[in-house]
Amino acid sequence: MKNIFNIKNRNFQNIKRTFFLLLAIFSLTVTGVVAQDPDTETETEEQDTRPVRSIFESAWLIDNQSVLVPIEGTFEFDMQHRFGTWQNGYDDFYGLFASSNIRLGFSYTVIDRLAVGFGITKSNMTWDISGKYAILRQTRSGNIPISITYFGNIAIDTRKKDNFNNSSDRYSFFNQIIIARKITPEFSAQIAPSYSHFNSVEAFINSSNEIESIMNNDHFAISVAGRYKVSDVMAIIANYDQPITKHKSNNPNPNISFGVEMATSSHTFQIFAGNYYFITPQRNNVFNQNNPEFFSDFLIGFNITRLWNF
């Protein structure tokens, strides 16, 4: 029988080594840019301090938020869709006719650098309230070589009360720091450590007649993502999510996803394949059991974003 909790085989070790290699390359790239020529640094009056253009086209990058916060006065509508996994093959047309997960989201940039939003996800009828703030923005002159954005949410599981012991069990929380750089006009990359918390996790009564949790309430993870533009309106996108926290059981699997993005000034469409299903970021990071080593555990997803400026 396939053990979905044990993923430390040789193939996956190669995936992990690739992940840490990408992390090292990203860190070296940023370090190299920070060490600027002293003569350039003294010419502050001639430097262009405006943020770089289009570090990413969308506030979403597959399953993660990107570093982008839209300009002040922007209203954003998101539709995110995940089909079922490919495991049943033609029986449900490779997941396209299987049970799907959908999120409808809305956000508004109330002031420069700050966006607030809310949404509802089909899985567990989960409502979320979120905030996103651009702490640093990479400048065109390079005097600020990276962009840093904070993203956080509160999610509420709104299923019937029979599913919970206490009303507080419905709540979970997600916090993430996103660090990104537009490395070339075509290529942008980001790395994002995250912290998830669930007020309630599965537990059992142990031999001492005490309640013992199967999983931790707190979970740390990290993601690496990138975009390469092949034309003015089309780009290749990829994402990798690595869990860090080790639980007593039901350890989550990492996520690998890749796809294509098509964008205009007010629309973004991303279609991709990956092994995350839940959409809500803390549920993806803590409860993902789809294994990237198995082709059958992948699924098709898409994100549609529409912007209006007021």
N, C-alpha and C positions, 0 to 999 in steps of 0.2 A: 504493500500500500504506500502511496506517495505521502511523505511526511511534509506537510506544508509549513511546519515550524522550523525545520532544519534546512537552512539554505547556505550553509558554509561549505559548499563543495568547491572543486577546483575552478569550475566556470565562473561561479559567483565571486571567488577571490579575484579573478581577472577583472570582473566588472568593478569591484571595489578599488583595485589598483588604478584602473582608468579614471575613476572618480577623483581619487586623491592626486593623480597626475594633473587633471584639469584644474583642480584647486590650486596646485603649486604654480601652474602656468599663469593662472589669473593673478595670484599674489605677486609673482615676479613682474608681470606686466605693469601692475599698479605701482610697485616699488620703483621700477625704472622710470616711470613718468614723473613720480614725485621728485626724484633727484634731477631737477632741472638745472640748466645752465645759469650760474649766478648773474651773468650779464643780462639774460632775459628777464630775471626776476626783478632787476632794478628798473626796468622800463614799464612800471605799473601804469602810467598814464596812457601808454599806447596799447595796453592790453584790452582785449574784448572780454568783458566780464559777463556777457550774456550767457545763459545756459546753452549747451549744445542742442542742436535741433534733432528731434526724432530719435532719442536714445532707444526708445521702443515706440511702436505705433499704437499699442493698446495698453490699458491698465492691467490686462491679463496676459500671462504667458503660459499657455496650456492650463496646467492645474494650479499655478501659483500667480500671485499678484506680481506684476512687474514694478520697477522702481518709479514708473511714470505716475504723476499726479496731473490731471488735466488743468488747463488754465482756469482762472477764477470765472465763475458764472457758467461753468459747463455742467449740463445735466446728462447723465449717462444711463442708458438702459442696456442690460446684459441678459442674454439668453444662453445658458450653458446646458449641453445635452450629452449624456453618456449612454450609449447602447449597451446591450449585454455582451458578455464575453464570447469568444469564438468557439468555446468548447463543444457546443452541440452541432457544429458544422452546418450542413444544409438544412437540418431540421427546423431551425429558426433563422435561417439565412445568415449564418455566421454572426448571430447576435443582433442583427438589425430589427428582427421581429420579437426579440426577447424583452423581458421587463427592463425598462430604461429608467434612468434618473435624470431629473431636470431641475434647474434652478433659474428663477426669474429674479433679477436684481436691479436696484436703482441706486444711484449715488449723485451727489451734487457737490461741486467745489465751492464752498461757501466763502472762503477768502483765499488769497494767494497761498499756495502750498498745502492747503487743508481740504480734504474731501471727506464727507460723511455719507453713509448709505445704509441700505437694508435689503433683505431679500428673503425668499422662501425656497426651500429645497424639498423635492418630493420625498426623498428618503427620510423616514421618521417625521415627516412634516416639520422640518426644522426651519425656524425663523432665525435670521442673524442681523445684528446691528454692528456696523463697522466704522472705523475711522482710519484715515491714511494721511500721513504728514511727511512732506519732503524736507528732511533736515539739511541736506547739502545737495547742491546741483552742480554737476560737472560743467565747467565753463569752456567757452570756445578757445580761450587763450591757453588753457591748461593750468592756470594757477590753482584751480580746484580740480584735481584729476579724476575724481570719482563722484558719483551721486549716492546718497544714503537716504533711505525712506523707511519710516516705521509704518507697519500695518498691524491692526489688532481688531478682534471681533468678540462679541458675546453671542453664543448660539443657544437657542431654546428649543428643546424637543417637545413638541406640542401634541404628542399622542395622548390617548386616554390615561387618566390618572391611575388606572389599574397597573400600568407599567412601572410605577414609581412608588417607593416607600415614603418619600417626602417631596414636596414641591421643588426644593433646592436641587434634587437629583436631576432635574431637567436641564441644568445649565452646564455649559462648557465654554472654554475661553481659549483664544489663540493670540499669540504675540510673535511678531517677526521683524527682524531688521534686514533690509534688503540693500546690498552694496553692489553697485553696477558701474560699468564703464563702457563708453562708446570707443572701442579700440581703433577701428578704422571707419571710414564712411559707410562701409557695408556691414561690419561685424560689431555687435554689442553682446556683452556677457554680464551675468550677475550671479552673486552667491548670497544665500539667505538662510542664516540660522533661525530656528523657530522654537517656541515653547508652547506646548498645549497642556491644558488642564481640564479634567472631567471631575465634577463633583461626586459622581458615582461611577464605579466600575464593578465588573462581575466579581463576586466573592463566594466563599463556601465556609461551612463549619468544619474546623479542623478537629484532630483527635483530642485536643484539650477543651473542646466545646467553645472555641473562640472563633469570631468572624475573621477570616483571612482573605485578603484580596488576591485575585489571580493576576491582576495587572496593577501597575502603579497609576496613581491619579495624575501624575506629572510625566510629561514625555518631551524629550529634546530630539530635534532632527535638523537636517541641513539640506538645502537644495542648490543645485547649479543649473543654470539655464542660459541659452544663447539664441541669437537670431542672426542669420546671414542673408542680406538682401541680394537677390539675383536680378531684380529690376526695380523700377520706381514703385511698383505696386505689389510685388511678390517677394516673399522671403521664405527661407527654410528655418524652422524652429525646432529646438530640442530641449529636453528637461530631464534631470535626474534627481530623485529624492531619496536620501539615505537616513533611516532611523538610527538614533544614537543610543537612546535608553534601552536597557535590557530588562524585560519583565520576567516574572516567574513562569509564565506560559503565554501562549497566543501572541508571540512576538510578531510585530508587523513586518511585512516585506517591503523592500524598496520599490520605487517606481521608475520606470524608464518610458519616456514618451518622445515622439518625434512627429513632425507634420509640416504643413504648409500654411502660410499666412498671406492673405490678400487684403490690402488696405487702401482706403481713400482718406480724405481729410475728415470725414464724418462717420465712416463705417470701417469695421474690421471683421474679417471672417477668418477663423482658424479651424482647420480640420486636421485630425491627428490620430495616432494609435498609441495606446499606453495601457497600463494596468491599474490605474486609479479609477474608482467608480463613484465615490461618495460626494465629490465636489466640495462639500464643507471641509476646509483645510484640516481642522483638528481631527475629524473622523478619518480622512484619508491617511494622515500621519500615524494615527494610533491603531486603527482597526483594519488596515488594508491586508487582506490575505491572498490577493492575486499575486502569483509568483512570476517575476519577469523572466525566469528561466524557462517557463513553459509557454509555448506559442499559444496554447488554448486559453491562457489566462489574460490575454490582451483583449482590448475592446476599442471600438471606434468612438471618437467624441468630436464635438465641435463647439466653438464659442462664437457668438455673434454680439458685437458691440455697436451701439448707435449713439452718437453724440449730438447734442444741441447746445448752442451758445446763446445765453441771454444777457 
